[in-house]
Amino acid sequence: MPPSPILTLRVSSELHQRLELLAERTKRSKSFLANEAIDAYLARELEIVEGITRGLDDMRAGRLIPHEEVVRRIDRRLKRANAKNKARAR
């Protein structure tokens, strides 16, 4: 197995201290923790970017619902939910 690539980065003193503290308390290496944190961040951000891309594709293809229609649908759902809640409370 080839060696893992090396990434060098600068962090604030506070972040470094927090990383050291967590590594010490969890008995994990700082590299492991930093790798886990970067992986989680990238997964979250890529999901957001992919969602935006899908939305833009939908927009370009004309797959849109006008704002006013969305508001009407939400209002109807809220009214039904409120009516159910009132009926349950009786």
Jmol script that loads the backbone (N, CA, C; Angstrom):
load data "model"
ATOM      1  N   MET A   1       0.854  -1.177   0.000  1.00  0.00           N
ATOM      2  CA  MET A   1       0.000   0.000   0.000  1.00  0.00           C
ATOM      3  C   MET A   1       0.900   1.241   0.000  1.00  0.00           C
ATOM      4  N   PRO A   2       0.638   2.162  -0.933  1.00  0.00           N
ATOM      5  CA  PRO A   2       1.478   3.372  -0.976  1.00  0.00           C
ATOM      6  C   PRO A   2       1.231   4.233   0.255  1.00  0.00           C
ATOM      7  N   PRO A   3       2.225   5.023   0.630  1.00  0.00           N
ATOM      8  CA  PRO A   3       2.057   5.894   1.807  1.00  0.00           C
ATOM      9  C   PRO A   3       0.982   6.943   1.550  1.00  0.00           C
ATOM     10  N   SER A   4       0.332   7.357   2.622  1.00  0.00           N
ATOM     11  CA  SER A   4      -0.699   8.396   2.523  1.00  0.00           C
ATOM     12  C   SER A   4      -0.062   9.727   2.156  1.00  0.00           C
ATOM     13  N   PRO A   5      -0.765  10.538   1.355  1.00  0.00           N
ATOM     14  CA  PRO A   5      -0.242  11.876   1.049  1.00  0.00           C
ATOM     15  C   PRO A   5      -0.153  12.707   2.325  1.00  0.00           C
ATOM     16  N   ILE A   6       0.743  13.657   2.328  1.00  0.00           N
ATOM     17  CA  ILE A   6       0.930  14.537   3.480  1.00  0.00           C
ATOM     18  C   ILE A   6       0.375  15.910   3.131  1.00  0.00           C
ATOM     19  N   LEU A   7      -0.369  16.468   4.068  1.00  0.00           N
ATOM     20  CA  LEU A   7      -0.928  17.804   3.920  1.00  0.00           C
ATOM     21  C   LEU A   7      -0.428  18.641   5.083  1.00  0.00           C
ATOM     22  N   THR A   8       0.144  19.779   4.794  1.00  0.00           N
ATOM     23  CA  THR A   8       0.618  20.679   5.838  1.00  0.00           C
ATOM     24  C   THR A   8      -0.289  21.894   5.855  1.00  0.00           C
ATOM     25  N   LEU A   9      -0.737  22.291   7.047  1.00  0.00           N
ATOM     26  CA  LEU A   9      -1.561  23.481   7.140  1.00  0.00           C
ATOM     27  C   LEU A   9      -1.275  24.216   8.434  1.00  0.00           C
ATOM     28  N   ARG A  10      -1.597  25.484   8.429  1.00  0.00           N
ATOM     29  CA  ARG A  10      -1.432  26.307   9.616  1.00  0.00           C
ATOM     30  C   ARG A  10      -2.783  26.437  10.304  1.00  0.00           C
ATOM     31  N   VAL A  11      -2.761  26.350  11.624  1.00  0.00           N
ATOM     32  CA  VAL A  11      -3.974  26.521  12.420  1.00  0.00           C
ATOM     33  C   VAL A  11      -3.673  27.510  13.534  1.00  0.00           C
ATOM     34  N   SER A  12      -4.717  28.059  14.100  1.00  0.00           N
ATOM     35  CA  SER A  12      -4.534  28.996  15.204  1.00  0.00           C
ATOM     36  C   SER A  12      -4.004  28.246  16.424  1.00  0.00           C
ATOM     37  N   SER A  13      -3.410  28.962  17.336  1.00  0.00           N
ATOM     38  CA  SER A  13      -2.915  28.362  18.574  1.00  0.00           C
ATOM     39  C   SER A  13      -4.051  27.708  19.338  1.00  0.00           C
ATOM     40  N   GLU A  14      -5.205  28.372  19.382  1.00  0.00           N
ATOM     41  CA  GLU A  14      -6.350  27.828  20.101  1.00  0.00           C
ATOM     42  C   GLU A  14      -6.809  26.505  19.485  1.00  0.00           C
ATOM     43  N   LEU A  15      -6.901  26.465  18.159  1.00  0.00           N
ATOM     44  CA  LEU A  15      -7.315  25.235  17.492  1.00  0.00           C
ATOM     45  C   LEU A  15      -6.306  24.112  17.746  1.00  0.00           C
ATOM     46  N   HIS A  16      -5.056  24.436  17.691  1.00  0.00           N
ATOM     47  CA  HIS A  16      -4.011  23.445  17.956  1.00  0.00           C
ATOM     48  C   HIS A  16      -4.116  22.902  19.383  1.00  0.00           C
ATOM     49  N   GLN A  17      -4.349  23.781  20.335  1.00  0.00           N
ATOM     50  CA  GLN A  17      -4.495  23.345  21.731  1.00  0.00           C
ATOM     51  C   GLN A  17      -5.713  22.446  21.900  1.00  0.00           C
ATOM     52  N   ARG A  18      -6.805  22.805  21.261  1.00  0.00           N
ATOM     53  CA  ARG A  18      -8.016  21.985  21.351  1.00  0.00           C
ATOM     54  C   ARG A  18      -7.801  20.619  20.708  1.00  0.00           C
ATOM     55  N   LEU A  19      -7.098  20.594  19.587  1.00  0.00           N
ATOM     56  CA  LEU A  19      -6.787  19.335  18.915  1.00  0.00           C
ATOM     57  C   LEU A  19      -5.904  18.461  19.794  1.00  0.00           C
ATOM     58  N   GLU A  20      -4.895  19.069  20.405  1.00  0.00           N
ATOM     59  CA  GLU A  20      -4.020  18.321  21.317  1.00  0.00           C
ATOM     60  C   GLU A  20      -4.805  17.762  22.505  1.00  0.00           C
ATOM     61  N   LEU A  21      -5.698  18.571  23.057  1.00  0.00           N
ATOM     62  CA  LEU A  21      -6.497  18.139  24.195  1.00  0.00           C
ATOM     63  C   LEU A  21      -7.384  16.949  23.817  1.00  0.00           C
ATOM     64  N   LEU A  22      -8.043  17.046  22.680  1.00  0.00           N
ATOM     65  CA  LEU A  22      -8.907  15.951  22.250  1.00  0.00           C
ATOM     66  C   LEU A  22      -8.089  14.693  21.956  1.00  0.00           C
ATOM     67  N   ALA A  23      -6.944  14.854  21.332  1.00  0.00           N
ATOM     68  CA  ALA A  23      -6.088  13.707  21.040  1.00  0.00           C
ATOM     69  C   ALA A  23      -5.650  13.020  22.333  1.00  0.00           C
ATOM     70  N   GLU A  24      -5.288  13.824  23.299  1.00  0.00           N
ATOM     71  CA  GLU A  24      -4.853  13.294  24.593  1.00  0.00           C
ATOM     72  C   GLU A  24      -5.993  12.541  25.286  1.00  0.00           C
ATOM     73  N   ARG A  25      -7.174  13.146  25.299  1.00  0.00           N
ATOM     74  CA  ARG A  25      -8.308  12.554  26.022  1.00  0.00           C
ATOM     75  C   ARG A  25      -8.900  11.332  25.320  1.00  0.00           C
ATOM     76  N   THR A  26      -8.770  11.267  24.008  1.00  0.00           N
ATOM     77  CA  THR A  26      -9.343  10.146  23.270  1.00  0.00           C
ATOM     78  C   THR A  26      -8.308   9.096  22.900  1.00  0.00           C
ATOM     79  N   LYS A  27      -7.053   9.384  23.205  1.00  0.00           N
ATOM     80  CA  LYS A  27      -5.952   8.469  22.862  1.00  0.00           C
ATOM     81  C   LYS A  27      -5.881   8.239  21.344  1.00  0.00           C
ATOM     82  N   ARG A  28      -6.170   9.281  20.606  1.00  0.00           N
ATOM     83  CA  ARG A  28      -6.087   9.259  19.141  1.00  0.00           C
ATOM     84  C   ARG A  28      -5.003  10.241  18.721  1.00  0.00           C
ATOM     85  N   SER A  29      -4.451  10.026  17.551  1.00  0.00           N
ATOM     86  CA  SER A  29      -3.431  10.958  17.067  1.00  0.00           C
ATOM     87  C   SER A  29      -4.104  12.222  16.531  1.00  0.00           C
ATOM     88  N   LYS A  30      -3.345  13.309  16.534  1.00  0.00           N
ATOM     89  CA  LYS A  30      -3.868  14.555  15.973  1.00  0.00           C
ATOM     90  C   LYS A  30      -4.154  14.373  14.486  1.00  0.00           C
ATOM     91  N   SER A  31      -3.326  13.598  13.807  1.00  0.00           N
ATOM     92  CA  SER A  31      -3.544  13.349  12.378  1.00  0.00           C
ATOM     93  C   SER A  31      -4.859  12.623  12.150  1.00  0.00           C
ATOM     94  N   PHE A  32      -5.136  11.618  12.972  1.00  0.00           N
ATOM     95  CA  PHE A  32      -6.386  10.886  12.835  1.00  0.00           C
ATOM     96  C   PHE A  32      -7.575  11.821  13.028  1.00  0.00           C
ATOM     97  N   LEU A  33      -7.541  12.613  14.098  1.00  0.00           N
ATOM     98  CA  LEU A  33      -8.652  13.520  14.396  1.00  0.00           C
ATOM     99  C   LEU A  33      -8.827  14.574  13.318  1.00  0.00           C
ATOM    100  N   ALA A  34      -7.719  15.132  12.837  1.00  0.00           N
ATOM    101  CA  ALA A  34      -7.797  16.145  11.780  1.00  0.00           C
ATOM    102  C   ALA A  34      -8.357  15.522  10.504  1.00  0.00           C
ATOM    103  N   ASN A  35      -7.931  14.312  10.188  1.00  0.00           N
ATOM    104  CA  ASN A  35      -8.429  13.617   9.005  1.00  0.00           C
ATOM    105  C   ASN A  35      -9.940  13.384   9.116  1.00  0.00           C
ATOM    106  N   GLU A  36     -10.400  12.941  10.290  1.00  0.00           N
ATOM    107  CA  GLU A  36     -11.830  12.716  10.510  1.00  0.00           C
ATOM    108  C   GLU A  36     -12.623  14.015  10.366  1.00  0.00           C
ATOM    109  N   ALA A  37     -12.085  15.087  10.934  1.00  0.00           N
ATOM    110  CA  ALA A  37     -12.779  16.386  10.874  1.00  0.00           C
ATOM    111  C   ALA A  37     -12.854  16.901   9.437  1.00  0.00           C
ATOM    112  N   ILE A  38     -11.773  16.791   8.706  1.00  0.00           N
ATOM    113  CA  ILE A  38     -11.757  17.254   7.312  1.00  0.00           C
ATOM    114  C   ILE A  38     -12.707  16.411   6.474  1.00  0.00           C
ATOM    115  N   ASP A  39     -12.711  15.103   6.707  1.00  0.00           N
ATOM    116  CA  ASP A  39     -13.597  14.211   5.965  1.00  0.00           C
ATOM    117  C   ASP A  39     -15.061  14.580   6.195  1.00  0.00           C
ATOM    118  N   ALA A  40     -15.436  14.809   7.441  1.00  0.00           N
ATOM    119  CA  ALA A  40     -16.820  15.174   7.772  1.00  0.00           C
ATOM    120  C   ALA A  40     -17.193  16.516   7.136  1.00  0.00           C
ATOM    121  N   TYR A  41     -16.273  17.481   7.203  1.00  0.00           N
ATOM    122  CA  TYR A  41     -16.523  18.796   6.621  1.00  0.00           C
ATOM    123  C   TYR A  41     -16.725  18.687   5.110  1.00  0.00           C
ATOM    124  N   LEU A  42     -15.841  17.954   4.453  1.00  0.00           N
ATOM    125  CA  LEU A  42     -15.940  17.822   3.000  1.00  0.00           C
ATOM    126  C   LEU A  42     -17.222  17.102   2.590  1.00  0.00           C
ATOM    127  N   ALA A  43     -17.598  16.071   3.317  1.00  0.00           N
ATOM    128  CA  ALA A  43     -18.837  15.354   3.000  1.00  0.00           C
ATOM    129  C   ALA A  43     -20.031  16.302   3.089  1.00  0.00           C
ATOM    130  N   ARG A  44     -20.081  17.094   4.159  1.00  0.00           N
ATOM    131  CA  ARG A  44     -21.188  18.030   4.357  1.00  0.00           C
ATOM    132  C   ARG A  44     -21.205  19.103   3.268  1.00  0.00           C
ATOM    133  N   GLU A  45     -20.065  19.687   2.995  1.00  0.00           N
ATOM    134  CA  GLU A  45     -20.003  20.765   2.005  1.00  0.00           C
ATOM    135  C   GLU A  45     -20.295  20.258   0.600  1.00  0.00           C
ATOM    136  N   LEU A  46     -19.776  19.067   0.254  1.00  0.00           N
ATOM    137  CA  LEU A  46     -20.045  18.510  -1.074  1.00  0.00           C
ATOM    138  C   LEU A  46     -21.532  18.198  -1.245  1.00  0.00           C
ATOM    139  N   GLU A  47     -22.176  17.743  -0.188  1.00  0.00           N
ATOM    140  CA  GLU A  47     -23.619  17.482  -0.247  1.00  0.00           C
ATOM    141  C   GLU A  47     -24.370  18.783  -0.517  1.00  0.00           C
ATOM    142  N   ILE A  48     -23.960  19.852   0.131  1.00  0.00           N
ATOM    143  CA  ILE A  48     -24.594  21.160  -0.093  1.00  0.00           C
ATOM    144  C   ILE A  48     -24.393  21.612  -1.529  1.00  0.00           C
ATOM    145  N   VAL A  49     -23.162  21.527  -2.028  1.00  0.00           N
ATOM    146  CA  VAL A  49     -22.856  21.962  -3.395  1.00  0.00           C
ATOM    147  C   VAL A  49     -23.623  21.113  -4.406  1.00  0.00           C
ATOM    148  N   GLU A  50     -23.707  19.797  -4.163  1.00  0.00           N
ATOM    149  CA  GLU A  50     -24.456  18.931  -5.074  1.00  0.00           C
ATOM    150  C   GLU A  50     -25.937  19.287  -5.072  1.00  0.00           C
ATOM    151  N   GLY A  51     -26.487  19.632  -3.911  1.00  0.00           N
ATOM    152  CA  GLY A  51     -27.882  20.053  -3.836  1.00  0.00           C
ATOM    153  C   GLY A  51     -28.119  21.336  -4.612  1.00  0.00           C
ATOM    154  N   ILE A  52     -27.201  22.264  -4.491  1.00  0.00           N
ATOM    155  CA  ILE A  52     -27.307  23.526  -5.232  1.00  0.00           C
ATOM    156  C   ILE A  52     -27.244  23.249  -6.727  1.00  0.00           C
ATOM    157  N   THR A  53     -26.335  22.375  -7.122  1.00  0.00           N
ATOM    158  CA  THR A  53     -26.199  22.027  -8.538  1.00  0.00           C
ATOM    159  C   THR A  53     -27.485  21.393  -9.069  1.00  0.00           C
ATOM    160  N   ARG A  54     -28.080  20.479  -8.288  1.00  0.00           N
ATOM    161  CA  ARG A  54     -29.354  19.873  -8.709  1.00  0.00           C
ATOM    162  C   ARG A  54     -30.436  20.941  -8.837  1.00  0.00           C
ATOM    163  N   GLY A  55     -30.458  21.875  -7.886  1.00  0.00           N
ATOM    164  CA  GLY A  55     -31.443  22.953  -7.947  1.00  0.00           C
ATOM    165  C   GLY A  55     -31.264  23.821  -9.180  1.00  0.00           C
ATOM    166  N   LEU A  56     -30.034  24.138  -9.503  1.00  0.00           N
ATOM    167  CA  LEU A  56     -29.765  24.939 -10.702  1.00  0.00           C
ATOM    168  C   LEU A  56     -30.149  24.182 -11.969  1.00  0.00           C
ATOM    169  N   ASP A  57     -29.868  22.871 -11.976  1.00  0.00           N
ATOM    170  CA  ASP A  57     -30.272  22.046 -13.127  1.00  0.00           C
ATOM    171  C   ASP A  57     -31.788  22.047 -13.276  1.00  0.00           C
ATOM    172  N   ASP A  58     -32.513  21.908 -12.145  1.00  0.00           N
ATOM    173  CA  ASP A  58     -33.974  21.952 -12.182  1.00  0.00           C
ATOM    174  C   ASP A  58     -34.463  23.294 -12.707  1.00  0.00           C
ATOM    175  N   MET A  59     -33.831  24.367 -12.249  1.00  0.00           N
ATOM    176  CA  MET A  59     -34.225  25.698 -12.684  1.00  0.00           C
ATOM    177  C   MET A  59     -34.037  25.838 -14.194  1.00  0.00           C
ATOM    178  N   ARG A  60     -32.881  25.400 -14.678  1.00  0.00           N
ATOM    179  CA  ARG A  60     -32.597  25.514 -16.121  1.00  0.00           C
ATOM    180  C   ARG A  60     -33.569  24.678 -16.948  1.00  0.00           C
ATOM    181  N   ALA A  61     -34.038  23.559 -16.372  1.00  0.00           N
ATOM    182  CA  ALA A  61     -34.964  22.676 -17.088  1.00  0.00           C
ATOM    183  C   ALA A  61     -36.418  23.102 -16.904  1.00  0.00           C
ATOM    184  N   GLY A  62     -36.654  24.158 -16.128  1.00  0.00           N
ATOM    185  CA  GLY A  62     -38.003  24.656 -15.928  1.00  0.00           C
ATOM    186  C   GLY A  62     -38.807  23.890 -14.895  1.00  0.00           C
ATOM    187  N   ARG A  63     -38.125  23.061 -14.089  1.00  0.00           N
ATOM    188  CA  ARG A  63     -38.821  22.297 -13.046  1.00  0.00           C
ATOM    189  C   ARG A  63     -38.900  23.148 -11.782  1.00  0.00           C
ATOM    190  N   LEU A  64     -39.819  24.098 -11.814  1.00  0.00           N
ATOM    191  CA  LEU A  64     -39.960  25.051 -10.705  1.00  0.00           C
ATOM    192  C   LEU A  64     -41.404  25.125 -10.252  1.00  0.00           C
ATOM    193  N   ILE A  65     -41.597  25.506  -9.006  1.00  0.00           N
ATOM    194  CA  ILE A  65     -42.922  25.813  -8.478  1.00  0.00           C
ATOM    195  C   ILE A  65     -42.865  27.278  -8.056  1.00  0.00           C
ATOM    196  N   PRO A  66     -43.803  28.076  -8.553  1.00  0.00           N
ATOM    197  CA  PRO A  66     -43.781  29.501  -8.190  1.00  0.00           C
ATOM    198  C   PRO A  66     -43.880  29.682  -6.673  1.00  0.00           C
ATOM    199  N   HIS A  67     -43.243  30.710  -6.183  1.00  0.00           N
ATOM    200  CA  HIS A  67     -43.200  31.001  -4.751  1.00  0.00           C
ATOM    201  C   HIS A  67     -44.601  31.060  -4.146  1.00  0.00           C
ATOM    202  N   GLU A  68     -45.508  31.721  -4.826  1.00  0.00           N
ATOM    203  CA  GLU A  68     -46.863  31.879  -4.310  1.00  0.00           C
ATOM    204  C   GLU A  68     -47.520  30.516  -4.107  1.00  0.00           C
ATOM    205  N   GLU A  69     -47.287  29.568  -5.018  1.00  0.00           N
ATOM    206  CA  GLU A  69     -47.861  28.229  -4.893  1.00  0.00           C
ATOM    207  C   GLU A  69     -47.258  27.490  -3.700  1.00  0.00           C
ATOM    208  N   VAL A  70     -45.974  27.646  -3.487  1.00  0.00           N
ATOM    209  CA  VAL A  70     -45.314  27.013  -2.337  1.00  0.00           C
ATOM    210  C   VAL A  70     -45.919  27.555  -1.040  1.00  0.00           C
ATOM    211  N   VAL A  71     -46.113  28.857  -0.970  1.00  0.00           N
ATOM    212  CA  VAL A  71     -46.695  29.475   0.227  1.00  0.00           C
ATOM    213  C   VAL A  71     -48.109  28.951   0.447  1.00  0.00           C
ATOM    214  N   ARG A  72     -48.915  28.830  -0.620  1.00  0.00           N
ATOM    215  CA  ARG A  72     -50.274  28.298  -0.492  1.00  0.00           C
ATOM    216  C   ARG A  72     -50.250  26.868   0.048  1.00  0.00           C
ATOM    217  N   ARG A  73     -49.351  26.042  -0.481  1.00  0.00           N
ATOM    218  CA  ARG A  73     -49.253  24.648  -0.021  1.00  0.00           C
ATOM    219  C   ARG A  73     -48.859  24.574   1.458  1.00  0.00           C
ATOM    220  N   ILE A  74     -47.914  25.383   1.845  1.00  0.00           N
ATOM    221  CA  ILE A  74     -47.474  25.389   3.248  1.00  0.00           C
ATOM    222  C   ILE A  74     -48.616  25.851   4.148  1.00  0.00           C
ATOM    223  N   ASP A  75     -49.308  26.901   3.736  1.00  0.00           N
ATOM    224  CA  ASP A  75     -50.439  27.395   4.527  1.00  0.00           C
ATOM    225  C   ASP A  75     -51.504  26.307   4.703  1.00  0.00           C
ATOM    226  N   ARG A  76     -51.814  25.578   3.623  1.00  0.00           N
ATOM    227  CA  ARG A  76     -52.815  24.504   3.720  1.00  0.00           C
ATOM    228  C   ARG A  76     -52.366  23.427   4.699  1.00  0.00           C
ATOM    229  N   ARG A  77     -51.106  23.036   4.622  1.00  0.00           N
ATOM    230  CA  ARG A  77     -50.591  21.999   5.529  1.00  0.00           C
ATOM    231  C   ARG A  77     -50.612  22.469   6.980  1.00  0.00           C
ATOM    232  N   LEU A  78     -50.231  23.720   7.192  1.00  0.00           N
ATOM    233  CA  LEU A  78     -50.252  24.254   8.557  1.00  0.00           C
ATOM    234  C   LEU A  78     -51.677  24.293   9.110  1.00  0.00           C
ATOM    235  N   LYS A  79     -52.640  24.696   8.278  1.00  0.00           N
ATOM    236  CA  LYS A  79     -54.034  24.739   8.736  1.00  0.00           C
ATOM    237  C   LYS A  79     -54.533  23.338   9.087  1.00  0.00           C
ATOM    238  N   ARG A  80     -54.205  22.340   8.249  1.00  0.00           N
ATOM    239  CA  ARG A  80     -54.624  20.966   8.541  1.00  0.00           C
ATOM    240  C   ARG A  80     -53.971  20.467   9.823  1.00  0.00           C
ATOM    241  N   ALA A  81     -52.678  20.747   9.995  1.00  0.00           N
ATOM    242  CA  ALA A  81     -51.962  20.304  11.202  1.00  0.00           C
ATOM    243  C   ALA A  81     -52.542  20.973  12.439  1.00  0.00           C
ATOM    244  N   ASN A  82     -52.833  22.258  12.358  1.00  0.00           N
ATOM    245  CA  ASN A  82     -53.432  22.979  13.495  1.00  0.00           C
ATOM    246  C   ASN A  82     -54.807  22.420  13.829  1.00  0.00           C
ATOM    247  N   ALA A  83     -55.602  22.108  12.803  1.00  0.00           N
ATOM    248  CA  ALA A  83     -56.934  21.542  13.034  1.00  0.00           C
ATOM    249  C   ALA A  83     -56.816  20.182  13.716  1.00  0.00           C
ATOM    250  N   LYS A  84     -55.858  19.341  13.287  1.00  0.00           N
ATOM    251  CA  LYS A  84     -55.644  18.032  13.921  1.00  0.00           C
ATOM    252  C   LYS A  84     -55.218  18.192  15.372  1.00  0.00           C
ATOM    253  N   ASN A  85     -54.331  19.140  15.625  1.00  0.00           N
ATOM    254  CA  ASN A  85     -53.861  19.375  16.995  1.00  0.00           C
ATOM    255  C   ASN A  85     -54.995  19.843  17.898  1.00  0.00           C
ATOM    256  N   LYS A  86     -55.860  20.704  17.385  1.00  0.00           N
ATOM    257  CA  LYS A  86     -57.008  21.192  18.167  1.00  0.00           C
ATOM    258  C   LYS A  86     -57.973  20.052  18.450  1.00  0.00           C
ATOM    259  N   ALA A  87     -58.180  19.191  17.454  1.00  0.00           N
ATOM    260  CA  ALA A  87     -59.092  18.058  17.641  1.00  0.00           C
ATOM    261  C   ALA A  87     -58.547  17.075  18.689  1.00  0.00           C
ATOM    262  N   ARG A  88     -57.255  16.872  18.693  1.00  0.00           N
ATOM    263  CA  ARG A  88     -56.628  15.981  19.677  1.00  0.00           C
ATOM    264  C   ARG A  88     -56.715  16.562  21.086  1.00  0.00           C
ATOM    265  N   ALA A  89     -56.633  17.874  21.187  1.00  0.00           N
ATOM    266  CA  ALA A  89     -56.614  18.535  22.493  1.00  0.00           C
ATOM    267  C   ALA A  89     -57.986  18.477  23.171  1.00  0.00           C
ATOM    268  N   ARG A  90     -59.011  18.197  22.426  1.00  0.00           N
ATOM    269  CA  ARG A  90     -60.372  18.190  23.008  1.00  0.00           C
ATOM    270  C   ARG A  90     -60.629  16.968  23.800  1.00  0.00           C
TER     271      ARG A  90
END
end "model"
wireframe off; spacefill off
backbone 0.3
color backbone group
